Amino acid sequence: MILFWILWLIDLLVAFIAICFFLIGLGDGGVSSSNIALWLLLLLVLIAILMASLFLKSSNRLTSAHVLLSLLAIPSFLFGLFLLVAFLARQNWH
């Protein structure tokens, strides 16, 4: 049960970061009419993952919910770990 909420919070953080980038892009013109459909699709998929996992959990399909959440949470966690190591190592990447 605790694994579900850990994975769900990681996915929620990813969705929050994507929404922040979307709003910043709206403000500075990075999100334009040519790519807004891709942005909306991305945000829709992130929200669908979060909502579908809650539905699966409430339907007593916890394994399916874990698999669904893991599709986004594991790569995101590994990338965040890579960024943390790269920041703490203070290497010259030139």
mmCIF file as gemmi writes it, N, C-alpha and C atoms, coordinates in Angstrom:
data_model
loop_
_atom_site.group_PDB
_atom_site.id
_atom_site.type_symbol
_atom_site.label_atom_id
_atom_site.label_alt_id
_atom_site.label_comp_id
_atom_site.label_asym_id
_atom_site.label_entity_id
_atom_site.label_seq_id
_atom_site.pdbx_PDB_ins_code
_atom_site.Cartn_x
_atom_site.Cartn_y
_atom_site.Cartn_z
_atom_site.occupancy
_atom_site.B_iso_or_equiv
_atom_site.pdbx_formal_charge
_atom_site.auth_seq_id
_atom_site.auth_asym_id
_atom_site.pdbx_PDB_model_num
ATOM 1 N N . MET Axp A 1 ? 0.827 -1.194 0 1 0 ? 1 A 1
ATOM 2 C CA . MET Axp A 1 ? 0 0 0 1 0 ? 1 A 1
ATOM 3 C C . MET Axp A 1 ? 0.868 1.254 0 1 0 ? 1 A 1
ATOM 4 N N . ILE Axp A 2 ? 1.935 1.226 0.779 1 0 ? 2 A 1
ATOM 5 C CA . ILE Axp A 2 ? 2.814 2.408 0.842 1 0 ? 2 A 1
ATOM 6 C C . ILE Axp A 2 ? 3.55 2.596 -0.483 1 0 ? 2 A 1
ATOM 7 N N . LEU Axp A 3 ? 3.83 1.48 -1.19 1 0 ? 3 A 1
ATOM 8 C CA . LEU Axp A 3 ? 4.492 1.584 -2.493 1 0 ? 3 A 1
ATOM 9 C C . LEU Axp A 3 ? 3.621 2.353 -3.479 1 0 ? 3 A 1
ATOM 10 N N . PHE Axp A 4 ? 2.324 2.129 -3.423 1 0 ? 4 A 1
ATOM 11 C CA . PHE Axp A 4 ? 1.404 2.851 -4.311 1 0 ? 4 A 1
ATOM 12 C C . PHE Axp A 4 ? 1.534 4.35 -4.109 1 0 ? 4 A 1
ATOM 13 N N . TRP Axp A 5 ? 1.518 4.788 -2.863 1 0 ? 5 A 1
ATOM 14 C CA . TRP Axp A 5 ? 1.555 6.229 -2.593 1 0 ? 5 A 1
ATOM 15 C C . TRP Axp A 5 ? 2.911 6.833 -2.919 1 0 ? 5 A 1
ATOM 16 N N . ILE Axp A 6 ? 3.987 6.077 -2.755 1 0 ? 6 A 1
ATOM 17 C CA . ILE Axp A 6 ? 5.312 6.582 -3.137 1 0 ? 6 A 1
ATOM 18 C C . ILE Axp A 6 ? 5.361 6.795 -4.646 1 0 ? 6 A 1
ATOM 19 N N . LEU Axp A 7 ? 4.936 5.775 -5.399 1 0 ? 7 A 1
ATOM 20 C CA . LEU Axp A 7 ? 4.917 5.896 -6.86 1 0 ? 7 A 1
ATOM 21 C C . LEU Axp A 7 ? 3.977 7.005 -7.308 1 0 ? 7 A 1
ATOM 22 N N . TRP Axp A 8 ? 2.83 7.118 -6.643 1 0 ? 8 A 1
ATOM 23 C CA . TRP Axp A 8 ? 1.85 8.134 -7.015 1 0 ? 8 A 1
ATOM 24 C C . TRP Axp A 8 ? 2.396 9.539 -6.763 1 0 ? 8 A 1
ATOM 25 N N . LEU Axp A 9 ? 3.114 9.726 -5.653 1 0 ? 9 A 1
ATOM 26 C CA . LEU Axp A 9 ? 3.686 11.039 -5.361 1 0 ? 9 A 1
ATOM 27 C C . LEU Axp A 9 ? 4.794 11.405 -6.342 1 0 ? 9 A 1
ATOM 28 N N . ILE Axp A 10 ? 5.581 10.417 -6.774 1 0 ? 10 A 1
ATOM 29 C CA . ILE Axp A 10 ? 6.599 10.686 -7.794 1 0 ? 10 A 1
ATOM 30 C C . ILE Axp A 10 ? 5.926 11.126 -9.093 1 0 ? 10 A 1
ATOM 31 N N . ASP Axp A 11 ? 4.867 10.422 -9.486 1 0 ? 11 A 1
ATOM 32 C CA . ASP Axp A 11 ? 4.144 10.795 -10.705 1 0 ? 11 A 1
ATOM 33 C C . ASP Axp A 11 ? 3.481 12.162 -10.562 1 0 ? 11 A 1
ATOM 34 N N . LEU Axp A 12 ? 2.967 12.445 -9.376 1 0 ? 12 A 1
ATOM 35 C CA . LEU Axp A 12 ? 2.372 13.76 -9.131 1 0 ? 12 A 1
ATOM 36 C C . LEU Axp A 12 ? 3.421 14.864 -9.262 1 0 ? 12 A 1
ATOM 37 N N . LEU Axp A 13 ? 4.622 14.622 -8.762 1 0 ? 13 A 1
ATOM 38 C CA . LEU Axp A 13 ? 5.708 15.597 -8.891 1 0 ? 13 A 1
ATOM 39 C C . LEU Axp A 13 ? 6.063 15.817 -10.355 1 0 ? 13 A 1
ATOM 40 N N . VAL Axp A 14 ? 6.11 14.749 -11.135 1 0 ? 14 A 1
ATOM 41 C CA . VAL Axp A 14 ? 6.392 14.876 -12.567 1 0 ? 14 A 1
ATOM 42 C C . VAL Axp A 14 ? 5.299 15.69 -13.255 1 0 ? 14 A 1
ATOM 43 N N . ALA Axp A 15 ? 4.058 15.422 -12.919 1 0 ? 15 A 1
ATOM 44 C CA . ALA Axp A 15 ? 2.947 16.179 -13.508 1 0 ? 15 A 1
ATOM 45 C C . ALA Axp A 15 ? 3.014 17.648 -13.098 1 0 ? 15 A 1
ATOM 46 N N . PHE Axp A 16 ? 3.362 17.913 -11.845 1 0 ? 16 A 1
ATOM 47 C CA . PHE Axp A 16 ? 3.485 19.293 -11.377 1 0 ? 16 A 1
ATOM 48 C C . PHE Axp A 16 ? 4.593 20.028 -12.132 1 0 ? 16 A 1
ATOM 49 N N . ILE Axp A 17 ? 5.725 19.367 -12.337 1 0 ? 17 A 1
ATOM 50 C CA . ILE Axp A 17 ? 6.83 19.986 -13.083 1 0 ? 17 A 1
ATOM 51 C C . ILE Axp A 17 ? 6.402 20.258 -14.528 1 0 ? 17 A 1
ATOM 52 N N . ALA Axp A 18 ? 5.694 19.324 -15.14 1 0 ? 18 A 1
ATOM 53 C CA . ALA Axp A 18 ? 5.229 19.525 -16.516 1 0 ? 18 A 1
ATOM 54 C C . ALA Axp A 18 ? 4.25 20.691 -16.594 1 0 ? 18 A 1
ATOM 55 N N . ILE Axp A 19 ? 3.363 20.806 -15.622 1 0 ? 19 A 1
ATOM 56 C CA . ILE Axp A 19 ? 2.411 21.917 -15.604 1 0 ? 19 A 1
ATOM 57 C C . ILE Axp A 19 ? 3.149 23.244 -15.415 1 0 ? 19 A 1
ATOM 58 N N . CYS Axp A 20 ? 4.163 23.258 -14.567 1 0 ? 20 A 1
ATOM 59 C CA . CYS Axp A 20 ? 4.956 24.484 -14.376 1 0 ? 20 A 1
ATOM 60 C C . CYS Axp A 20 ? 5.64 24.891 -15.675 1 0 ? 20 A 1
ATOM 61 N N . PHE Axp A 21 ? 6.264 23.93 -16.377 1 0 ? 21 A 1
ATOM 62 C CA . PHE Axp A 21 ? 6.902 24.249 -17.655 1 0 ? 21 A 1
ATOM 63 C C . PHE Axp A 21 ? 5.869 24.73 -18.676 1 0 ? 21 A 1
ATOM 64 N N . PHE Axp A 22 ? 4.689 24.14 -18.659 1 0 ? 22 A 1
ATOM 65 C CA . PHE Axp A 22 ? 3.629 24.565 -19.567 1 0 ? 22 A 1
ATOM 66 C C . PHE Axp A 22 ? 3.217 26.005 -19.293 1 0 ? 22 A 1
ATOM 67 N N . LEU Axp A 23 ? 3.022 26.333 -18.026 1 0 ? 23 A 1
ATOM 68 C CA . LEU Axp A 23 ? 2.612 27.7 -17.68 1 0 ? 23 A 1
ATOM 69 C C . LEU Axp A 23 ? 3.712 28.71 -17.976 1 0 ? 23 A 1
ATOM 70 N N . ILE Axp A 24 ? 4.96 28.341 -17.714 1 0 ? 24 A 1
ATOM 71 C CA . ILE Axp A 24 ? 6.081 29.231 -18.058 1 0 ? 24 A 1
ATOM 72 C C . ILE Axp A 24 ? 6.136 29.424 -19.571 1 0 ? 24 A 1
ATOM 73 N N . GLY Axp A 25 ? 5.926 28.336 -20.312 1 0 ? 25 A 1
ATOM 74 C CA . GLY Axp A 25 ? 5.928 28.419 -21.772 1 0 ? 25 A 1
ATOM 75 C C . GLY Axp A 25 ? 4.803 29.28 -22.308 1 0 ? 25 A 1
ATOM 76 N N . LEU Axp A 26 ? 3.655 29.247 -21.64 1 0 ? 26 A 1
ATOM 77 C CA . LEU Axp A 26 ? 2.571 30.129 -22.051 1 0 ? 26 A 1
ATOM 78 C C . LEU Axp A 26 ? 2.947 31.591 -21.847 1 0 ? 26 A 1
ATOM 79 N N . GLY Axp A 27 ? 3.656 31.848 -20.759 1 0 ? 27 A 1
ATOM 80 C CA . GLY Axp A 27 ? 4.036 33.226 -20.447 1 0 ? 27 A 1
ATOM 81 C C . GLY Axp A 27 ? 5.093 33.792 -21.367 1 0 ? 27 A 1
ATOM 82 N N . ASP Axp A 28 ? 6.081 32.977 -21.742 1 0 ? 28 A 1
ATOM 83 C CA . ASP Axp A 28 ? 7.169 33.514 -22.556 1 0 ? 28 A 1
ATOM 84 C C . ASP Axp A 28 ? 7.051 33.193 -24.041 1 0 ? 28 A 1
ATOM 85 N N . GLY Axp A 29 ? 5.966 32.56 -24.44 1 0 ? 29 A 1
ATOM 86 C CA . GLY Axp A 29 ? 5.753 32.286 -25.859 1 0 ? 29 A 1
ATOM 87 C C . GLY Axp A 29 ? 6.327 30.966 -26.327 1 0 ? 29 A 1
ATOM 88 N N . GLY Axp A 30 ? 6.879 30.164 -25.451 1 0 ? 30 A 1
ATOM 89 C CA . GLY Axp A 30 ? 7.419 28.862 -25.836 1 0 ? 30 A 1
ATOM 90 C C . GLY Axp A 30 ? 6.331 27.879 -26.24 1 0 ? 30 A 1
ATOM 91 N N . VAL Axp A 31 ? 5.173 28.014 -25.641 1 0 ? 31 A 1
ATOM 92 C CA . VAL Axp A 31 ? 4.017 27.206 -26.026 1 0 ? 31 A 1
ATOM 93 C C . VAL Axp A 31 ? 3.193 28.049 -26.985 1 0 ? 31 A 1
ATOM 94 N N . SER Axp A 32 ? 3.197 27.642 -28.235 1 0 ? 32 A 1
ATOM 95 C CA . SER Axp A 32 ? 2.488 28.415 -29.262 1 0 ? 32 A 1
ATOM 96 C C . SER Axp A 32 ? 1.411 27.547 -29.894 1 0 ? 32 A 1
ATOM 97 N N . SER Axp A 33 ? 0.745 28.095 -30.871 1 0 ? 33 A 1
ATOM 98 C CA . SER Axp A 33 ? -0.341 27.36 -31.521 1 0 ? 33 A 1
ATOM 99 C C . SER Axp A 33 ? 0.182 26.144 -32.285 1 0 ? 33 A 1
ATOM 100 N N . SER Axp A 34 ? 1.463 26.152 -32.626 1 0 ? 34 A 1
ATOM 101 C CA . SER Axp A 34 ? 2.005 25.016 -33.369 1 0 ? 34 A 1
ATOM 102 C C . SER Axp A 34 ? 2.305 23.815 -32.475 1 0 ? 34 A 1
ATOM 103 N N . ASN Axp A 35 ? 2.518 24.022 -31.194 1 0 ? 35 A 1
ATOM 104 C CA . ASN Axp A 35 ? 2.849 22.888 -30.329 1 0 ? 35 A 1
ATOM 105 C C . ASN Axp A 35 ? 1.934 22.744 -29.109 1 0 ? 35 A 1
ATOM 106 N N . ILE Axp A 36 ? 0.868 23.51 -29.048 1 0 ? 36 A 1
ATOM 107 C CA . ILE Axp A 36 ? -0.001 23.411 -27.875 1 0 ? 36 A 1
ATOM 108 C C . ILE Axp A 36 ? -0.728 22.071 -27.834 1 0 ? 36 A 1
ATOM 109 N N . ALA Axp A 37 ? -1.005 21.479 -28.999 1 0 ? 37 A 1
ATOM 110 C CA . ALA Axp A 37 ? -1.669 20.173 -29.015 1 0 ? 37 A 1
ATOM 111 C C . ALA Axp A 37 ? -0.777 19.111 -28.37 1 0 ? 37 A 1
ATOM 112 N N . LEU Axp A 38 ? 0.517 19.159 -28.63 1 0 ? 38 A 1
ATOM 113 C CA . LEU Axp A 38 ? 1.443 18.211 -28.005 1 0 ? 38 A 1
ATOM 114 C C . LEU Axp A 38 ? 1.509 18.414 -26.5 1 0 ? 38 A 1
ATOM 115 N N . TRP Axp A 39 ? 1.533 19.665 -26.074 1 0 ? 39 A 1
ATOM 116 C CA . TRP Axp A 39 ? 1.547 19.959 -24.645 1 0 ? 39 A 1
ATOM 117 C C . TRP Axp A 39 ? 0.287 19.44 -23.965 1 0 ? 39 A 1
ATOM 118 N N . LEU Axp A 40 ? -0.857 19.7 -24.579 1 0 ? 40 A 1
ATOM 119 C CA . LEU Axp A 40 ? -2.115 19.252 -23.979 1 0 ? 40 A 1
ATOM 120 C C . LEU Axp A 40 ? -2.208 17.734 -23.944 1 0 ? 40 A 1
ATOM 121 N N . LEU Axp A 41 ? -1.69 17.073 -24.967 1 0 ? 41 A 1
ATOM 122 C CA . LEU Axp A 41 ? -1.656 15.611 -24.97 1 0 ? 41 A 1
ATOM 123 C C . LEU Axp A 41 ? -0.766 15.086 -23.846 1 0 ? 41 A 1
ATOM 124 N N . LEU Axp A 42 ? 0.396 15.704 -23.668 1 0 ? 42 A 1
ATOM 125 C CA . LEU Axp A 42 ? 1.311 15.313 -22.593 1 0 ? 42 A 1
ATOM 126 C C . LEU Axp A 42 ? 0.653 15.482 -21.23 1 0 ? 42 A 1
ATOM 127 N N . LEU Axp A 43 ? 0.035 16.623 -21.013 1 0 ? 43 A 1
ATOM 128 C CA . LEU Axp A 43 ? -0.622 16.869 -19.729 1 0 ? 43 A 1
ATOM 129 C C . LEU Axp A 43 ? -1.808 15.933 -19.524 1 0 ? 43 A 1
ATOM 130 N N . LEU Axp A 44 ? -2.532 15.64 -20.581 1 0 ? 44 A 1
ATOM 131 C CA . LEU Axp A 44 ? -3.659 14.717 -20.486 1 0 ? 44 A 1
ATOM 132 C C . LEU Axp A 44 ? -3.194 13.314 -20.117 1 0 ? 44 A 1
ATOM 133 N N . VAL Axp A 45 ? -2.103 12.864 -20.705 1 0 ? 45 A 1
ATOM 134 C CA . VAL Axp A 45 ? -1.562 11.534 -20.383 1 0 ? 45 A 1
ATOM 135 C C . VAL Axp A 45 ? -1.108 11.48 -18.929 1 0 ? 45 A 1
ATOM 136 N N . LEU Axp A 46 ? -0.44 12.527 -18.452 1 0 ? 46 A 1
ATOM 137 C CA . LEU Axp A 46 ? 0.01 12.541 -17.061 1 0 ? 46 A 1
ATOM 138 C C . LEU Axp A 46 ? -1.165 12.505 -16.09 1 0 ? 46 A 1
ATOM 139 N N . ILE Axp A 47 ? -2.192 13.275 -16.376 1 0 ? 47 A 1
ATOM 140 C CA . ILE Axp A 47 ? -3.371 13.28 -15.51 1 0 ? 47 A 1
ATOM 141 C C . ILE Axp A 47 ? -4.11 11.949 -15.612 1 0 ? 47 A 1
ATOM 142 N N . ALA Axp A 48 ? -4.148 11.367 -16.807 1 0 ? 48 A 1
ATOM 143 C CA . ALA Axp A 48 ? -4.815 10.072 -16.987 1 0 ? 48 A 1
ATOM 144 C C . ALA Axp A 48 ? -4.107 8.975 -16.194 1 0 ? 48 A 1
ATOM 145 N N . ILE Axp A 49 ? -2.78 9.009 -16.157 1 0 ? 49 A 1
ATOM 146 C CA . ILE Axp A 49 ? -2.032 8.022 -15.373 1 0 ? 49 A 1
ATOM 147 C C . ILE Axp A 49 ? -2.384 8.145 -13.899 1 0 ? 49 A 1
ATOM 148 N N . LEU Axp A 50 ? -2.43 9.362 -13.397 1 0 ? 50 A 1
ATOM 149 C CA . LEU Axp A 50 ? -2.761 9.563 -11.983 1 0 ? 50 A 1
ATOM 150 C C . LEU Axp A 50 ? -4.187 9.124 -11.669 1 0 ? 50 A 1
ATOM 151 N N . MET Axp A 51 ? -5.136 9.506 -12.506 1 0 ? 51 A 1
ATOM 152 C CA . MET Axp A 51 ? -6.533 9.163 -12.25 1 0 ? 51 A 1
ATOM 153 C C . MET Axp A 51 ? -6.791 7.666 -12.443 1 0 ? 51 A 1
ATOM 154 N N . ALA Axp A 52 ? -6.199 7.075 -13.487 1 0 ? 52 A 1
ATOM 155 C CA . ALA Axp A 52 ? -6.407 5.645 -13.735 1 0 ? 52 A 1
ATOM 156 C C . ALA Axp A 52 ? -5.822 4.804 -12.606 1 0 ? 52 A 1
ATOM 157 N N . SER Axp A 53 ? -4.694 5.24 -12.06 1 0 ? 53 A 1
ATOM 158 C CA . SER Axp A 53 ? -4.109 4.477 -10.954 1 0 ? 53 A 1
ATOM 159 C C . SER Axp A 53 ? -4.999 4.543 -9.713 1 0 ? 53 A 1
ATOM 160 N N . LEU Axp A 54 ? -5.608 5.678 -9.47 1 0 ? 54 A 1
ATOM 161 C CA . LEU Axp A 54 ? -6.538 5.768 -8.344 1 0 ? 54 A 1
ATOM 162 C C . LEU Axp A 54 ? -7.767 4.891 -8.583 1 0 ? 54 A 1
ATOM 163 N N . PHE Axp A 55 ? -8.248 4.855 -9.825 1 0 ? 55 A 1
ATOM 164 C CA . PHE Axp A 55 ? -9.374 3.993 -10.153 1 0 ? 55 A 1
ATOM 165 C C . PHE Axp A 55 ? -9.012 2.525 -9.965 1 0 ? 55 A 1
ATOM 166 N N . LEU Axp A 56 ? -7.812 2.126 -10.435 1 0 ? 56 A 1
ATOM 167 C CA . LEU Axp A 56 ? -7.391 0.741 -10.274 1 0 ? 56 A 1
ATOM 168 C C . LEU Axp A 56 ? -7.238 0.367 -8.807 1 0 ? 56 A 1
ATOM 169 N N . LYS Axp A 57 ? -6.72 1.296 -8.014 1 0 ? 57 A 1
ATOM 170 C CA . LYS Axp A 57 ? -6.566 1.033 -6.58 1 0 ? 57 A 1
ATOM 171 C C . LYS Axp A 57 ? -7.927 0.854 -5.918 1 0 ? 57 A 1
ATOM 172 N N . SER Axp A 58 ? -8.881 1.682 -6.285 1 0 ? 58 A 1
ATOM 173 C CA . SER Axp A 58 ? -10.206 1.575 -5.685 1 0 ? 58 A 1
ATOM 174 C C . SER Axp A 58 ? -10.95 0.321 -6.158 1 0 ? 58 A 1
ATOM 175 N N . SER Axp A 59 ? -10.533 -0.227 -7.308 1 0 ? 59 A 1
ATOM 176 C CA . SER Axp A 59 ? -11.133 -1.455 -7.83 1 0 ? 59 A 1
ATOM 177 C C . SER Axp A 59 ? -10.393 -2.696 -7.359 1 0 ? 59 A 1
ATOM 178 N N . ASN Axp A 60 ? -9.519 -2.544 -6.383 1 0 ? 60 A 1
ATOM 179 C CA . ASN Axp A 60 ? -8.721 -3.653 -5.828 1 0 ? 60 A 1
ATOM 180 C C . ASN Axp A 60 ? -7.833 -4.322 -6.865 1 0 ? 60 A 1
ATOM 181 N N . ARG Axp A 61 ? -7.305 -3.537 -7.771 1 0 ? 61 A 1
ATOM 182 C CA . ARG Axp A 61 ? -6.315 -4.009 -8.754 1 0 ? 61 A 1
ATOM 183 C C . ARG Axp A 61 ? -5.001 -3.291 -8.481 1 0 ? 61 A 1
ATOM 184 N N . LEU Axp A 62 ? -4.46 -3.55 -7.319 1 0 ? 62 A 1
ATOM 185 C CA . LEU Axp A 62 ? -3.282 -2.827 -6.86 1 0 ? 62 A 1
ATOM 186 C C . LEU Axp A 62 ? -2.052 -3.139 -7.714 1 0 ? 62 A 1
ATOM 187 N N . THR Axp A 63 ? -1.925 -4.382 -8.175 1 0 ? 63 A 1
ATOM 188 C CA . THR Axp A 63 ? -0.779 -4.733 -9.017 1 0 ? 63 A 1
ATOM 189 C C . THR Axp A 63 ? -0.818 -3.955 -10.333 1 0 ? 63 A 1
ATOM 190 N N . SER Axp A 64 ? -1.981 -3.859 -10.934 1 0 ? 64 A 1
ATOM 191 C CA . SER Axp A 64 ? -2.114 -3.093 -12.179 1 0 ? 64 A 1
ATOM 192 C C . SER Axp A 64 ? -1.817 -1.614 -11.945 1 0 ? 64 A 1
ATOM 193 N N . ALA Axp A 65 ? -2.245 -1.098 -10.806 1 0 ? 65 A 1
ATOM 194 C CA . ALA Axp A 65 ? -1.967 0.299 -10.473 1 0 ? 65 A 1
ATOM 195 C C . ALA Axp A 65 ? -0.472 0.513 -10.287 1 0 ? 65 A 1
ATOM 196 N N . HIS Axp A 66 ? 0.207 -0.434 -9.647 1 0 ? 66 A 1
ATOM 197 C CA . HIS Axp A 66 ? 1.659 -0.324 -9.467 1 0 ? 66 A 1
ATOM 198 C C . HIS Axp A 66 ? 2.388 -0.331 -10.802 1 0 ? 66 A 1
ATOM 199 N N . VAL Axp A 67 ? 1.957 -1.214 -11.701 1 0 ? 67 A 1
ATOM 200 C CA . VAL Axp A 67 ? 2.593 -1.285 -13.023 1 0 ? 67 A 1
ATOM 201 C C . VAL Axp A 67 ? 2.387 0.018 -13.783 1 0 ? 67 A 1
ATOM 202 N N . LEU Axp A 68 ? 1.17 0.524 -13.766 1 0 ? 68 A 1
ATOM 203 C CA . LEU Axp A 68 ? 0.873 1.783 -14.464 1 0 ? 68 A 1
ATOM 204 C C . LEU Axp A 68 ? 1.697 2.934 -13.907 1 0 ? 68 A 1
ATOM 205 N N . LEU Axp A 69 ? 1.754 3.048 -12.601 1 0 ? 69 A 1
ATOM 206 C CA . LEU Axp A 69 ? 2.518 4.131 -11.983 1 0 ? 69 A 1
ATOM 207 C C . LEU Axp A 69 ? 4.019 3.969 -12.219 1 0 ? 69 A 1
ATOM 208 N N . SER Axp A 70 ? 4.489 2.732 -12.256 1 0 ? 70 A 1
ATOM 209 C CA . SER Axp A 70 ? 5.915 2.482 -12.439 1 0 ? 70 A 1
ATOM 210 C C . SER Axp A 70 ? 6.409 2.884 -13.819 1 0 ? 70 A 1
ATOM 211 N N . LEU Axp A 71 ? 5.523 2.861 -14.811 1 0 ? 71 A 1
ATOM 212 C CA . LEU Axp A 71 ? 5.925 3.251 -16.166 1 0 ? 71 A 1
ATOM 213 C C . LEU Axp A 71 ? 6.466 4.672 -16.211 1 0 ? 71 A 1
ATOM 214 N N . LEU Axp A 72 ? 5.969 5.535 -15.36 1 0 ? 72 A 1
ATOM 215 C CA . LEU Axp A 72 ? 6.426 6.916 -15.304 1 0 ? 72 A 1
ATOM 216 C C . LEU Axp A 72 ? 7.371 7.155 -14.132 1 0 ? 72 A 1
ATOM 217 N N . ALA Axp A 73 ? 7.116 6.519 -13.007 1 0 ? 73 A 1
ATOM 218 C CA . ALA Axp A 73 ? 7.855 6.823 -11.788 1 0 ? 73 A 1
ATOM 219 C C . ALA Axp A 73 ? 9.294 6.324 -11.821 1 0 ? 73 A 1
ATOM 220 N N . ILE Axp A 74 ? 9.522 5.133 -12.328 1 0 ? 74 A 1
ATOM 221 C CA . ILE Axp A 74 ? 10.882 4.576 -12.298 1 0 ? 74 A 1
ATOM 222 C C . ILE Axp A 74 ? 11.843 5.372 -13.188 1 0 ? 74 A 1
ATOM 223 N N . PRO Axp A 75 ? 11.51 5.642 -14.474 1 0 ? 75 A 1
ATOM 224 C CA . PRO Axp A 75 ? 12.431 6.462 -15.272 1 0 ? 75 A 1
ATOM 225 C C . PRO Axp A 75 ? 12.607 7.872 -14.704 1 0 ? 75 A 1
ATOM 226 N N . SER Axp A 76 ? 11.544 8.44 -14.164 1 0 ? 76 A 1
ATOM 227 C CA . SER Axp A 76 ? 11.632 9.788 -13.595 1 0 ? 76 A 1
ATOM 228 C C . SER Axp A 76 ? 12.53 9.798 -12.37 1 0 ? 76 A 1
ATOM 229 N N . PHE Axp A 77 ? 12.399 8.78 -11.52 1 0 ? 77 A 1
ATOM 230 C CA . PHE Axp A 77 ? 13.237 8.69 -10.329 1 0 ? 77 A 1
ATOM 231 C C . PHE Axp A 77 ? 14.698 8.509 -10.716 1 0 ? 77 A 1
ATOM 232 N N . LEU Axp A 78 ? 14.971 7.654 -11.698 1 0 ? 78 A 1
ATOM 233 C CA . LEU Axp A 78 ? 16.357 7.437 -12.128 1 0 ? 78 A 1
ATOM 234 C C . LEU Axp A 78 ? 16.959 8.701 -12.736 1 0 ? 78 A 1
ATOM 235 N N . PHE Axp A 79 ? 16.177 9.44 -13.505 1 0 ? 79 A 1
ATOM 236 C CA . PHE Axp A 79 ? 16.676 10.691 -14.071 1 0 ? 79 A 1
ATOM 237 C C . PHE Axp A 79 ? 16.933 11.721 -12.971 1 0 ? 79 A 1
ATOM 238 N N . GLY Axp A 80 ? 16.04 11.791 -11.991 1 0 ? 80 A 1
ATOM 239 C CA . GLY Axp A 80 ? 16.26 12.694 -10.864 1 0 ? 80 A 1
ATOM 240 C C . GLY Axp A 80 ? 17.496 12.316 -10.07 1 0 ? 80 A 1
ATOM 241 N N . LEU Axp A 81 ? 17.727 11.019 -9.912 1 0 ? 81 A 1
ATOM 242 C CA . LEU Axp A 81 ? 18.934 10.55 -9.227 1 0 ? 81 A 1
ATOM 243 C C . LEU Axp A 81 ? 20.183 10.912 -10.017 1 0 ? 81 A 1
ATOM 244 N N . PHE Axp A 82 ? 20.121 10.783 -11.343 1 0 ? 82 A 1
ATOM 245 C CA . PHE Axp A 82 ? 21.243 11.179 -12.194 1 0 ? 82 A 1
ATOM 246 C C . PHE Axp A 82 ? 21.541 12.673 -12.046 1 0 ? 82 A 1
ATOM 247 N N . LEU Axp A 83 ? 20.504 13.497 -12.053 1 0 ? 83 A 1
ATOM 248 C CA . LEU Axp A 83 ? 20.713 14.935 -11.896 1 0 ? 83 A 1
ATOM 249 C C . LEU Axp A 83 ? 21.31 15.268 -10.531 1 0 ? 83 A 1
ATOM 250 N N . LEU Axp A 84 ? 20.868 14.576 -9.499 1 0 ? 84 A 1
ATOM 251 C CA . LEU Axp A 84 ? 21.415 14.796 -8.163 1 0 ? 84 A 1
ATOM 252 C C . LEU Axp A 84 ? 22.884 14.434 -8.103 1 0 ? 84 A 1
ATOM 253 N N . VAL Axp A 85 ? 23.253 13.298 -8.682 1 0 ? 85 A 1
ATOM 254 C CA . VAL Axp A 85 ? 24.656 12.879 -8.689 1 0 ? 85 A 1
ATOM 255 C C . VAL Axp A 85 ? 25.492 13.846 -9.521 1 0 ? 85 A 1
ATOM 256 N N . ALA Axp A 86 ? 24.969 14.271 -10.667 1 0 ? 86 A 1
ATOM 257 C CA . ALA Axp A 86 ? 25.708 15.21 -11.519 1 0 ? 86 A 1
ATOM 258 C C . ALA Axp A 86 ? 25.905 16.543 -10.805 1 0 ? 86 A 1
ATOM 259 N N . PHE Axp A 87 ? 24.921 16.969 -10.036 1 0 ? 87 A 1
ATOM 260 C CA . PHE Axp A 87 ? 25.035 18.231 -9.302 1 0 ? 87 A 1
ATOM 261 C C . PHE Axp A 87 ? 26.023 18.113 -8.15 1 0 ? 87 A 1
ATOM 262 N N . LEU Axp A 88 ? 25.962 17.013 -7.436 1 0 ? 88 A 1
ATOM 263 C CA . LEU Axp A 88 ? 26.829 16.836 -6.265 1 0 ? 88 A 1
ATOM 264 C C . LEU Axp A 88 ? 28.267 16.507 -6.65 1 0 ? 88 A 1
ATOM 265 N N . ALA Axp A 89 ? 28.491 15.914 -7.806 1 0 ? 89 A 1
ATOM 266 C CA . ALA Axp A 89 ? 29.844 15.531 -8.236 1 0 ? 89 A 1
ATOM 267 C C . ALA Axp A 89 ? 30.659 16.748 -8.672 1 0 ? 89 A 1
ATOM 268 N N . ARG Axp A 90 ? 29.99 17.801 -9.076 1 0 ? 90 A 1
ATOM 269 C CA . ARG Axp A 90 ? 30.641 19.052 -9.518 1 0 ? 90 A 1
ATOM 270 C C . ARG Axp A 90 ? 31.727 18.79 -10.573 1 0 ? 90 A 1
ATOM 271 N N . GLN Axp A 91 ? 31.373 17.996 -11.567 1 0 ? 91 A 1
ATOM 272 C CA . GLN Axp A 91 ? 32.283 17.705 -12.666 1 0 ? 91 A 1
ATOM 273 C C . GLN Axp A 91 ? 32.222 18.815 -13.709 1 0 ? 91 A 1
ATOM 274 N N . ASN Axp A 92 ? 33.323 18.993 -14.421 1 0 ? 92 A 1
ATOM 275 C CA . ASN Axp A 92 ? 33.351 19.91 -15.541 1 0 ? 92 A 1
ATOM 276 C C . ASN Axp A 92 ? 32.904 19.147 -16.785 1 0 ? 92 A 1
ATOM 277 N N . TRP Axp A 93 ? 31.734 19.462 -17.331 1 0 ? 93 A 1
ATOM 278 C CA . TRP Axp A 93 ? 31.15 18.705 -18.428 1 0 ? 93 A 1
ATOM 279 C C . TRP Axp A 93 ? 31.511 19.284 -19.796 1 0 ? 93 A 1
ATOM 280 N N . HIS Axp A 94 ? 32.528 20.092 -19.875 1 0 ? 94 A 1
ATOM 281 C CA . HIS Axp A 94 ? 32.894 20.665 -21.173 1 0 ? 94 A 1
ATOM 282 C C . HIS Axp A 94 ? 33.618 19.672 -22.025 1 0 ? 94 A 1
